[in-house]
Amino acid sequence: MTIRQTKEANLLISERADFQVTAKIEQMAKGYIDRWHQHPWHQIAFPFEGILQTKVADSQFVIPHSGMLFIPANTPHESFVVTDTKFIGIYLNPRFHNHFPLIAKAISVTPFLRELVLHINHSVSNSIVSEEELSKLVAVLIDQISSGESYQMKLLLPSDRRLMIIFKALMADPQLNTKLSDWAKQVGASERTLSRLFTKELGMTFPLWRQHLRLVSSLNLLETNLSVQEIAFKVGYNADSSFIYAFKKLFQQTPQQYRHSGFKLSSRINDK
């Protein structure tokens, strides 16, 4: 989201101060940092393409295509765009809706919740339902968010300057097989120091983190006509079977299932 787009979101809210809900589509490029900002209404961010890592107060959340993030009104937050991303932003007027969680919450997206958000976005964007009907839809949404299953996904974006150098290099070329000892020489730290930093900041070893980055990099490629085997090689796997196994372990579905599931939503969403 550019600064201009952030202003558009809050401008949209100010122009519809008497509405109970509004919605918009955001498109953000890989590597963009949506600096600290806040909205006067509750926000739900659902990335139907790509992946975000968002800081909210002292917490951080990784939001893939199978998750969404609820952020309470007037809560400062900052997002890093890990891959090219499109997301639906649903904004809910706290004057009408006051039964949401008081803190940010990452929610696993069930098929029902996904279709509910799509329907609300479509209904609001095209003004095709009455306020009474919209109130009922939002009441169901509140219930789904409040009772929805939270999830935890390991962080992808480091804060340490030396780890960030490695992150940028691997996101630019996921095939890199540079050893941690060689990275240590390049970034000016010992291998032991880097190993401790990966565990402390990201909660995993360097090889596992690199695997996660490769899998995340594959999401945009799965939107193309490349075969799964070609994608596996492009992101650093020597065998597509290893890629498929790791992808399913992280995202709970195979690459082919991702391609053919309801999570590939671009063709169903009009972002014009």
Beta strands, then each sheet from edge to edge (+ up, - down):
strand 1: 21-28
strand 2: 33-37
strand 3: 42-49
strand 4: 52-56
strand 5: 59-63
strand 6: 67-71
strand 7: 77-81
strand 8: 85-92
strand 9: 105-108
sheet 1: 1+ 8- 3+ 6- 9+
sheet 2: 2+ 7- 4+ 5-
end
